[in-house]
């Protein structure tokens, strides 16, 4: 499926309205922004929100934008990283100052109660690297940002790990498309939803890991 302004947005919005799966509805709604003049602001908002409460990973929109404007891959990855780090700070301060009223309900929504103590152990044993791993893996980063604030972990280490981890993830995705986009673009145009949906599957697996890890 080609993501151009003439066909993508109506198709993605139509699929968003048609599906009954809430996560896929959000996925198609996110994806439709790639074909609008507001693509970059949408990427920034999505990256920001995903770090503290929103379920759909920004990689979905980042991939679509890197294919449509490959020369902007660095700028797109940089904006995605910066917004995600700032969103992580929001998650941190939600956990620090609004744990009972806001943070705890968000953690419960992602079945993250059992992993909060594990996050404490990660910080005690690995400190900086605990956040770094969380920033790269599909385990919902928002759970870690909120838990970090609730436990008042070192803010400077939290920010540094977030910058490195988020940059590793988003620059890798954008850079691979810049390097190999011409080779894989025909496949992606035919199977974009399938490939991007793999990210949603990873997110779901992350939620499941959060639920069952003890």
C-alpha positions as CSV (number, residue, x, y, z in Angstrom):
1,X,0.0,0.0,0.0
2,X,1.5,3.3,-1.0
3,X,1.4,6.1,1.5
4,X,0.7,9.2,-0.5
5,X,-1.6,12.1,0.2
6,X,-4.2,11.0,-2.4
7,X,-4.9,7.5,-1.1
8,X,-3.3,6.8,2.3
9,X,-5.3,9.0,4.6
10,X,-8.8,8.0,3.5
11,X,-7.8,4.3,3.5
12,X,-6.2,4.4,6.9
13,X,-9.0,6.4,8.4
14,X,-11.5,4.0,6.8
15,X,-9.7,1.0,8.3
16,X,-9.6,2.8,11.7
17,X,-13.4,3.2,11.6
18,X,-14.0,-0.4,10.4
19,X,-11.9,-2.3,12.9
20,X,-13.3,-3.2,16.3
21,X,-9.8,-3.8,17.8
22,X,-9.0,-0.7,19.9
23,X,-5.2,-1.0,19.4
24,X,-5.5,-1.4,15.7
25,X,-8.0,1.4,15.5
26,X,-5.3,3.6,17.2
27,X,-2.6,2.2,14.8
28,X,-4.5,3.2,11.7
29,X,-5.4,6.6,13.1
30,X,-1.7,7.2,13.8
31,X,-0.7,6.0,10.4
32,X,-3.0,8.3,8.5
33,X,-1.0,11.4,9.7
34,X,1.9,10.4,7.4
35,X,-0.2,11.6,4.4
36,X,-1.1,15.0,5.9
37,X,0.8,18.4,6.2
38,X,0.9,17.8,10.0
39,X,3.1,14.6,9.8
40,X,6.1,16.0,11.7
41,X,4.0,17.6,14.5
42,X,2.0,14.4,14.7
43,X,5.3,12.4,15.1
44,X,6.5,14.8,17.8
45,X,3.2,14.5,19.7
46,X,3.1,10.7,19.3
47,X,6.7,10.3,20.5
48,X,6.0,12.5,23.5
49,X,2.8,10.8,24.5
50,X,4.0,7.2,24.0
51,X,6.7,7.7,26.7
52,X,4.1,8.4,29.4
53,X,0.7,7.0,28.5
54,X,-0.1,6.4,24.7
55,X,0.0,2.7,23.6
56,X,1.0,2.9,19.9
57,X,4.8,3.1,19.3
58,X,6.1,6.1,17.3
59,X,8.1,3.8,15.0
60,X,4.9,3.2,13.0
61,X,4.8,6.8,11.9
62,X,8.5,7.2,11.7
63,X,8.8,4.4,9.2
64,X,6.1,5.8,7.0
65,X,7.7,9.3,7.0
66,X,11.2,7.9,6.3
67,X,9.9,6.1,3.3
68,X,8.1,9.2,2.0
69,X,11.0,11.6,2.6
70,X,14.2,9.5,3.1
71,X,16.5,12.5,2.9
72,X,14.9,13.8,6.2
73,X,15.7,10.5,8.1
74,X,18.1,12.2,10.5
75,X,15.8,15.1,11.3
76,X,12.9,12.8,11.8
77,X,14.8,10.5,14.1
78,X,16.1,13.5,16.1
79,X,12.7,14.9,16.6
80,X,11.4,11.5,17.6
81,X,14.2,11.1,20.1
82,X,13.8,14.6,21.6
83,X,10.1,14.3,22.0
84,X,10.3,10.9,23.5
85,X,12.8,12.0,26.1
86,X,10.7,15.0,27.1
87,X,7.7,12.7,27.3
88,X,9.7,10.4,29.5
89,X,10.3,13.3,31.8
90,X,6.5,13.8,32.0
91,X,6.2,10.2,32.9
92,X,8.9,10.6,35.6
93,X,7.1,13.6,37.1
94,X,3.8,11.8,37.0
95,X,5.3,9.0,39.0
96,X,7.1,11.5,41.3
97,X,4.1,13.8,42.1
98,X,1.0,12.2,40.9
99,X,1.5,8.5,41.5
100,X,-1.7,7.7,43.3
101,X,-4.0,9.8,41.1
102,X,-2.4,9.4,37.7
103,X,0.6,7.2,37.7
104,X,-0.8,4.1,39.4
105,X,-3.9,4.0,37.1
106,X,-1.6,4.2,34.0
107,X,0.6,1.4,35.4
108,X,-2.5,-0.7,36.1
109,X,-3.8,-0.1,32.6
110,X,-0.6,-1.8,31.2
111,X,-0.7,-4.5,33.9
112,X,2.5,-3.2,35.3
113,X,1.9,-3.6,39.0
114,X,4.1,-6.7,39.3
115,X,7.0,-5.2,37.6
116,X,7.4,-2.1,39.7
117,X,9.4,-3.9,42.3
118,X,11.5,-5.4,39.5
119,X,12.2,-1.9,38.3
120,X,13.5,-1.0,41.7
121,X,15.8,-4.1,41.7
122,X,17.0,-3.1,38.2
123,X,18.0,0.3,39.4
124,X,19.7,-1.0,42.5
125,X,21.7,-3.5,40.5
126,X,22.2,-1.8,37.2
127,X,21.2,1.8,37.7
128,X,21.8,3.7,34.5
129,X,21.6,0.5,32.4
130,X,18.2,-0.4,33.7
131,X,16.6,2.6,32.0
132,X,18.8,2.1,28.9
133,X,17.5,-1.4,28.4
134,X,13.9,-0.2,28.9
135,X,14.4,2.6,26.4
136,X,15.3,0.1,23.6
137,X,13.1,-2.9,24.3
138,X,9.4,-3.4,23.4
139,X,8.5,-3.5,27.1
140,X,6.4,-0.3,27.6
141,X,8.8,2.5,28.3
142,X,6.0,4.5,30.0
143,X,5.9,2.0,32.9
144,X,9.6,2.5,33.5
145,X,9.4,6.3,33.4
146,X,6.5,6.5,35.8
147,X,8.1,3.9,38.2
148,X,11.4,5.8,38.0
149,X,9.7,9.0,39.2
150,X,7.7,7.2,41.9
151,X,10.9,5.8,43.3
152,X,12.8,9.1,42.9
153,X,15.7,7.6,40.9
154,X,18.5,9.9,40.0
155,X,17.1,12.3,37.4
156,X,20.4,13.0,35.6
157,X,21.0,9.3,35.0
158,X,17.4,8.8,34.0
159,X,17.7,11.6,31.3
160,X,21.1,10.4,30.0
161,X,19.9,6.8,29.7
162,X,16.7,8.0,28.0
163,X,18.6,10.0,25.4
164,X,21.0,7.2,24.6
165,X,18.3,4.5,24.6
166,X,15.7,6.3,22.6
167,X,18.3,7.6,20.1
168,X,19.6,4.0,19.6
169,X,16.2,2.8,18.8
170,X,14.9,5.6,16.5
171,X,18.1,6.4,14.7
172,X,18.5,2.6,14.0
173,X,15.0,2.4,12.5
174,X,15.4,5.6,10.4
175,X,19.0,4.8,9.4
176,X,18.1,1.3,8.1
177,X,15.4,2.7,6.0
178,X,17.7,5.4,4.6
179,X,20.4,2.8,3.8
180,X,18.2,0.0,2.5
181,X,14.9,1.8,1.7
182,X,15.3,1.5,-2.1
183,X,15.6,-2.3,-1.9
184,X,12.8,-2.9,0.5
185,X,10.4,-0.1,-0.5
186,X,8.5,-2.3,-3.1
187,X,7.8,-4.9,-0.5
188,X,6.9,-2.3,2.1
189,X,4.5,-0.6,-0.3
190,X,2.7,-3.9,-0.8
191,X,2.8,-5.0,2.8
192,X,3.2,-1.8,4.9
193,X,0.4,-2.7,7.3
194,X,1.8,-6.2,7.9
195,X,5.3,-4.8,8.6
196,X,4.2,-1.9,10.7
197,X,1.7,-4.2,12.6
198,X,4.8,-6.2,13.7
199,X,5.6,-3.2,15.9
200,X,2.1,-3.4,17.4
201,X,2.7,-7.1,18.1
202,X,5.9,-6.2,19.8
203,X,4.1,-3.7,21.9
204,X,1.5,-6.3,22.9
205,X,4.2,-8.8,23.7
206,X,5.8,-6.0,25.9
207,X,2.5,-5.6,27.7
208,X,2.3,-9.3,28.3
209,X,5.8,-9.4,29.6
210,X,5.0,-6.6,32.0
211,X,1.9,-8.6,33.1
212,X,3.7,-11.9,33.7
213,X,7.2,-11.0,34.8
214,X,7.7,-11.5,38.5
